[in-house]
Amino acid sequence: MRLYEYAIRRLVLMVFVLFMLSLVIFYLTRGLLPPTSALASYITPRMNDTAKLTLAQSLGVATSSCPSFNDFTREMPECIVPLWEQYFLWLKNVLSGNWGYTLLPGITGTETTWDVFFSRFPYTAELAIAGAALTILIAIPFGIVSATHNNKFPDHVSRVISLGGYSVPQFWFGALAQILFVLYIRVNGLGFLPANGALATNCGICISNPGQVFALTGAPVLDGILSGNLAYFWDALVALALPSVTLAITSIGALTRIVRSSMMEVLRQDYILLARSKGLKDRVVIYRHALRNALLPAITISGLLTALLLGGAIVIEIVFSLPGVGNASLVAANVLDINYLELYVLVTALIIVATNLVVDLLYAKMDPRIRY
Amino acid sequence: MTELKETEVPKQKSGSVADVKYAFHLLKENPLVIFGFIISVGSMLVAVFAGFIVDPNTWKHVDLSMRLCWNNPTFNWGIVNVFNCAGPVYALGTDSYGRGVLEMIILGIPLDLQIALEVVASAVFVGVVFGGVAAYAGGVLEEIILRITDIFLAIPGILLAIVLLVILGRSFNILTLAVAITWWPTYLRLMRSQVLSEKEKPYVESLRAMGAGPSRILFRHVIPNSIYPIFVQATLDIGGVILTVSALTFLGFTPSPLIPELGNLANDGIRYLFTAPWLILFSGLTILIISLGFNLLGDGIRDVFDPRLRR
């Protein structure tokens, strides 16, 4: 099989997984919840029962022969459109970008789920990318040091940090950072960091009046650079510091372990012995010869890391009150905003599945031993 | 011709007695494993005897006049508007319902550990059975099972668990179910790879030649011979499950905020982060210690039993 055949096969599988997931999530939100929950984000207080019935019919939830809204709420069999018909109508809408209205901002029937979700998405994306960057920058050197100094002091330190990162509850770490930086350092008048929010306000080391930027991307740090407002950029970066470190700790733990074990495995191979016996320096052997091969297994877990970062973002956004999609998903969960939950789950899944696809293709390209 | 009995087929063991003895020797040599062992056994002992250490009904005594106070003189938080309360000294302060934090943590440990063990046990069971069947049967069945796991691996576990809790209702049983549903694909993949290599061994062929059925070969011979990495992974995962469960209850997916559960206490604490920092500090610290204990134990066991890492 050639690489492009493999790529096509994987692409088909990816579409299949997303399709199956959409079935699962549709069944959970529309099949298990009462049919009226599909209407919740459209109903305004002034609607009477006739208007509600018309609404249900236009949404494709109630049949055209349904006599009254009461019969619909009582789920009379002649009133409810079969679930599979609902699914295909929903799928058609969803694929054309129509995800319905959301319950989130408080005024029902005005804001589309798509707009609300993607106005919040840049914050989460920025947080996750910052977390991923920190993970890579910290975990790979730690893993290498741990492997090259096996069972010596640096190894112990790095193992404790990696295991600790793997075991620490993120909400606790975030809360602790806030207590430390806000409650104590601030009281002592030191350069403290902001406790919450996407742009630093009320903080010791940020610029008091950073001014305004054009909301080009919606992600504060990126907007600051793109509009050339360095004060704004600095403040956004300062505000991102604690949340991204908190988000990264779990994935740092996971990646350090992988890098360590694969590095140890590579260092035991014959070609490393050959490189050493040629008289090459340790640095060259490790970074030139061993590292490239040792990083290959680490690449395979990037799908897992993406899932860790995107899932962890929910907790982090709550702890640091960031206006991202995860924070809103909790509100959506509490008010049963099924449109929002569906969009959130499917976009997250798309990101993870696409990451896996890209990574697997890269892996196949880089490692000629791979048979696919 | 004499008839061979099935029991006469020598079972393949993953290690001899000397090997196991050597493994235990290595385990005893590693201080981190001993540390992890002490923590995990200790937390289980606390869980078993929690009802004897603390009156199990304390959590129902809500006394709002005693809320959020710290009267332990050994430490001063430096918070200006800290509430003071007369009466008995609360070692770790009180929560927003006026209950002692130490008592609530002790009562919370058995609940979290029970949920974690239930989640891991059910995930292991499903993963082992379906992973074994997928690898042994192969073909269409394997393809179907693997594609189903792909669906579950495509979204973060915590997000799927949130959706399930929203739709099925907020109770600890559903919490257990929701987390278990997100956890079994790990074991399925591990079990599948184990069985794939195990089923090619000669003893399986001789079993088949003697007329043993596929389910007998799989469940009586192949799975018992290839299950030990699953147990190692399960030990490693108890910490992760405790973290996921407490994160979910921290986010508010709990039947009642009054129930003493570690994530619940932390949820209470994040609201009073700057007025009563001890609340989240100690409940989170307990989660960290328990989770670290199981991770240290599992990590050490894996290092010792994985022949590639042992030197």
Chai-1 contact restraints between the chains, C-beta under 6 A:
chainA,res_idxA,chainB,res_idxB,connection_type,confidence,min_distance_angstrom,max_distance_angstrom,comment,restraint_id
A,V17,B,D150,contact,1.0,0.0,6.0,A-B,restraint_1
A,V17,B,I151,contact,1.0,0.0,6.0,A-B,restraint_2
A,V17,B,A154,contact,1.0,0.0,6.0,A-B,restraint_3
A,M20,B,I151,contact,1.0,0.0,6.0,A-B,restraint_4
A,L21,B,I151,contact,1.0,0.0,6.0,A-B,restraint_5
A,L21,B,A154,contact,1.0,0.0,6.0,A-B,restraint_6
A,L28,B,I167,contact,1.0,0.0,6.0,A-B,restraint_7
A,L32,B,I167,contact,1.0,0.0,6.0,A-B,restraint_8
A,L163,B,N295,contact,1.0,0.0,6.0,A-B,restraint_9
A,Y166,B,N295,contact,1.0,0.0,6.0,A-B,restraint_10
A,S167,B,G239,contact,1.0,0.0,6.0,A-B,restraint_11
A,S167,B,L288,contact,1.0,0.0,6.0,A-B,restraint_12
A,S167,B,S291,contact,1.0,0.0,6.0,A-B,restraint_13
A,S167,B,L292,contact,1.0,0.0,6.0,A-B,restraint_14
A,S167,B,N295,contact,1.0,0.0,6.0,A-B,restraint_15
A,V168,B,L288,contact,1.0,0.0,6.0,A-B,restraint_16
A,P169,B,L243,contact,1.0,0.0,6.0,A-B,restraint_17
A,P169,B,S246,contact,1.0,0.0,6.0,A-B,restraint_18
A,P169,B,G284,contact,1.0,0.0,6.0,A-B,restraint_19
A,P169,B,I287,contact,1.0,0.0,6.0,A-B,restraint_20
A,F171,B,F250,contact,1.0,0.0,6.0,A-B,restraint_21
A,W172,B,G284,contact,1.0,0.0,6.0,A-B,restraint_22
A,A175,B,I270,contact,1.0,0.0,6.0,A-B,restraint_23
A,A175,B,L273,contact,1.0,0.0,6.0,A-B,restraint_24
A,A175,B,I280,contact,1.0,0.0,6.0,A-B,restraint_25
A,I179,B,P277,contact,1.0,0.0,6.0,A-B,restraint_26
A,L183,B,F274,contact,1.0,0.0,6.0,A-B,restraint_27
A,A307,B,P156,contact,1.0,0.0,6.0,A-B,restraint_28
A,L310,B,P156,contact,1.0,0.0,6.0,A-B,restraint_29
A,G311,B,P156,contact,1.0,0.0,6.0,A-B,restraint_30
A,G311,B,I158,contact,1.0,0.0,6.0,A-B,restraint_31
A,G311,B,L159,contact,1.0,0.0,6.0,A-B,restraint_32
A,V315,B,A247,contact,1.0,0.0,6.0,A-B,restraint_33
A,A333,B,I162,contact,1.0,0.0,6.0,A-B,restraint_34
A,A333,B,V166,contact,1.0,0.0,6.0,A-B,restraint_35
A,L341,B,V163,contact,1.0,0.0,6.0,A-B,restraint_36
A,V345,B,I155,contact,1.0,0.0,6.0,A-B,restraint_37
A,T348,B,I155,contact,1.0,0.0,6.0,A-B,restraint_38
A,A349,B,A154,contact,1.0,0.0,6.0,A-B,restraint_39
A,A349,B,I155,contact,1.0,0.0,6.0,A-B,restraint_40
A,I352,B,A154,contact,1.0,0.0,6.0,A-B,restraint_41
A,V353,B,A154,contact,1.0,0.0,6.0,A-B,restraint_42
